[in-house]
Amino acid sequence: MGDTVQRAVFRTRDPARALTKLDEVYALRDVQWITGGDLSMSLSSTAAGPVHYGRLRLGGSSVLGTTECAGVLRIAHVLDGVLSSTSGPDRFPRRGPFLFPQPPCASYWADLDLLSVSVDGAAVVELARQLLGADSFRLQFTGTRPVSPVMARYWSNTVGHLQRDLLPNTQVMSSPLVRGEMTRSLIIALLHTFPNTFLQGPPVPDVPAPRPAALRRAVSFIDANLSEDIGLPEIAAAAGLSPRGVQAVFRREMDTTPIAYLRSARLEAVHRDLLAADPTTGTTVEAVAARWGFAHRGRFAAAYRAGFGQAPSTTLHT
């Protein structure tokens, strides 16, 4: 899910350059300047595969414009200032995350500090279909606000982890496993946070009788591809089952899930690498963990301690 990380910082006091950048990043068009004060605009952005993270500060002027989100799902969070919808039935909240409407929407921007995360719509649809095991599933978002305060916090925590622990860390983001897991985690949070047809997806299909051969194929595939950016679709294909079918077989035969088995196998790989490493050569726990797709230090350390009865740093220095 993407093989490069692109970072950029943009600053200007030129209204023409500001309009060009607003159009390029937020598809804000037909813009009218409402006030013409001492304009200042800064935008820092990081793009990794289908995910784009941005922090916009717009001061000194306010604008009216029309946003278009064709092909992109953009989730915003107003940290300060005003971003309000001036058309359509669903007004933007003053605080908390919200999903930009898919149809063109007129909006007002003033003295704004805005955090936004955009995800390629095709990547979201693809993962939703994989999770449901339904190639013909049609994803449609039916609302712009989170389904509950709990899910709003879940989304904010997911984005906070992205902003704080992943994107700034060049070493961590150099791992294709981390980038792939980051994208999947973000899309899953998106699918569960904002109202959409995925939440009322098709019923679970009947699963055939246990297939030990299929399970062996899945396990062999996982064990042989631990260092690759694989997920549920690839495991299911190797087993010769649908995504839901392979999940059901793992549950029935091993009392786990394919992804949980994958993470456990990767945790074992971290353990082996830490045992074999020489800390005097500069090897770090963080680097070894990132090599196997673990980017959240707290969750990784807790999982490692639960699995091996000690901190990963203890293993490294044993």
N, C-alpha and C positions, 0 to 999 in steps of 0.2 A: 504494500500500500504506500507507494512513494519511496524514492531512493535518494532524495536530496532535501536539505534544509536550507531555506533562503531567508535571510534577515535583511531588513531595510529600515532606515530612519529618514523621515522626510520632514522638513520644516520650511515654512514660507510665511511672508507677509504680503505676498502678491495675490490679489483676489483671483486673477485668471488662473494662476498655477494651482490655487486652492480648489477652484471649481473642477479643474482637470483631474486632480487627485480624488476628489469626492466622487466623481463619476467613475473613475477607474476602480476604486476600492469598494464603494458602496452603491454603485449604479444610481447615484443621485442626479437626476436630470431635470431639465426645465427649471433651473434654479433662478430664484429671484432674491436679491439682497434686500433685506428689510431695513437694516441699519448699516451704515458705512463707517463704523468706528475704526479704531486702530487694530486691524485684523491681525491675528496670530494663529497659526495652525501648526500642529506637530502630530505626526503619526508614526508610531513604531509598529512594525509588523514582522511576523514570522510565519512562513508557509512550510508545511511538511506534508507532501503528498496531497491528499484531498482536503486537508485541514489548513485554515488560515486564521491566525490569531492577530488581532489588532487593538491598539490603544490610541484613541483619537482625542486630542484636546483642541477645541475650536473656541477662540475668544475674540471679543471686540466687535463681532458682527453676528447677526442672526440671518438665517436663510429659510426660504420656503422651497421645497422641491418635491419631486416624485421619485420614489425608490422602486426599482424593479428587481425581483429576486428570481428570475427565471433560471432554473438549473442549479440554484444555490439555496441552501438552508442557512439563514443568518440569525444567530441568537445574540441579542444585545443586552447590556446591563448599564443603565445610566448611573454613573458614580457621582456626578454633579451636573448642574445646569438642567436644560430642558430638551427633550426629544419627544414630541407629541404628534400623534396622528391627527390630521385635519380632514380625513375622509374615511368612510367605512364605518361599520358598526362597532369594531373592537378598538378602543383607545389603548395607547401604550401606557403601562403603569409607570408611575414616577420613580419607583425603586423596584429592584428585583429583575430577574431575567425575563425576557419575552422574545417571541419568535416574530421576525418581520413577516408580514402577510405576503403570500405568494403573488396575488394580483398586484398591479401597480398601486401604490399608496402614497397620497400626498402627506407630507410631514413638515414639521417646523423644528429647526435646530437652533439653539441659542446658548452661548457660554457653556459649551458642552464638554464633559469629560466622559468618554464612552468606551467601554470595553466590549469587544465583539468577537465572536467565533463563527466562522463560516465553514460549512462542510459541503463538498460537492454532492448534489442531489442524487446523481447516479450511484455513488458509493453507498449512500444511505439506503436506497431502494435495493441494491444488490445484497447488502447484509441483512436487511429485513426479510427478503425472500429466502436467503440461506437459513436464517434462524427459524422461519416458519416451515421450511421445506416445501415451498409453493412457488414455482417459477413464474406463475401467472399473477401472483399477488400484486395488487395496485395500491401503492402507498399514497395516502392523502392526509395532510394535516388539517384538522378541523377547528383549531383554535390557536391563539397566540400566547396564552398564559399557561403556566404550569398546572398540571392536574390537581396538585395539592401543595401546601407549604412544605411538606416533607420532601416531595420530589424537587421543589425549587431549591432546597438546601442541597439535595443530592447533586443536582446540576452544578450549583455554585462550587461545591467541594471538588467535583470532577475538574472543572475549569481551573480552580485554584491549584490543584495538583499539576495540571498542565502548565500553568503560568509560572509556578514557583519551583517545581522540581524537575520538569522535563525540558521545556523549550530553552531555558537559559544554559543548560548543561550540554556543552558541545560533545563531551565524551559519551554521555548517556545517549544523546540523539544520534550518534554515529552508528548505533546498533539498529539494523533493520528489524530485529525482533521487537525492540522497544517502540520503534515508530509504528509497526503494525499493531501492537497491543494498544498503544495510545489511541490510534484511529478507531479500533474496534470498541474500546471502552467509551470513547466520546460519543460514537454513534449509538451505542446501546443506551447511554444516559439520555441522549436526545429522544430516542424512540419511546422511552418510558416516562419522560418528563412532560412532553407537550402532547395535547390531544391529537390522536391520529388513528387511522384504521388498523395499524399494527396491534394496538391494544385490544382490538376486537378481531384478531386474526383468525384464520380458518381453524376448525377443531383438529385436535391431535388425531392423525390417522391411525387405523389399526396397524399394529406392528406384528410382523410374522413371528413364528416360533423362534426360540433362540437359535442363533447361527454361530456356533463356536469358531468355524472357519473364518467367518467375517470378522469376528472379534480378534482372532489371531492376526489377520491381515492389518487391521487398524492398529493394534499394538506394535506390530513390526514396523509399520510405516512411521509411527510416532518415534519409536526408538532410533530409527535410521535417519530421522530428519529433525532432531532436536535443535540443531543450529539454524534451521531454516524458518522463514516467516510463514508458518502453517497455522491453519485454524480449522474450525469445524467442517467447512466444505471440503477441504483437502483430505481430512481424515475419513469423512463419509465416502468420498470417491474411492479412496484406497480400499475401504471395506466392502464397497459395492452396495451400499445402503444409502437411503436418504439421510439428511442431517438429523431428523427426528428419530429415524430408525436406529442410527448408530448411537444416539444418546440413550434410547430405550435399552439397547443391548448392553451398554456399559452399566447402566443402572441395575439391570437384572442380573448380570453375570459378575460384576465387580463392585457393585454398590458405590459407584462413583460416576463421573461424567468424563467424556473424552478430554475436555479442556482441563479438568482437575487432574486427570492422569498426566497430561502433557506438562502441566506446571510442576507436578511432583517429580517427574522425570528430569525436568530442567533443574529443579532444586537439588536433586542428587548429583547432577553434573557440576553445579556450583560447589557442592561439598567436595567432590573429587578434585576439582581444580584448586580449591583452597588448601586441601591436604598436600597437594603436590607443589604448591607455589613456594617461592623463597621471598619472604617479605623484604629482605635486604636489597632486592633488585628493584624495588619500587612498586611491586604489585600491591594493589589496593582491593579491599572488599568491594567497593563501588564498581571498579572496572570489571572484576570477575562477574559480579551480579548483572551488570549491563550486558556483558557478552552473552548471557543466557536469557535476556529479556526482562530482568527485574529492575525497574526504575524507581519504584517508591521505597525509599529506604526503611521507613517504619514498618510497612506491611511485609517487606522482604525479611527484615530482621525477626519479626514475630513468627513468620512461617518457618524460618530457618531454626529458630530456637525450639519451636514446637516439634519440628522433625528430627533434630539432632541433639537437643538437650543442652545446647550452649550457643553463645553468640558467634556469628561468623568470624569476627575478629579474633576470637579465641582459637578457632580452628586454624586460621591463617598463621598465627604465631605459635602454634603448638610445635 
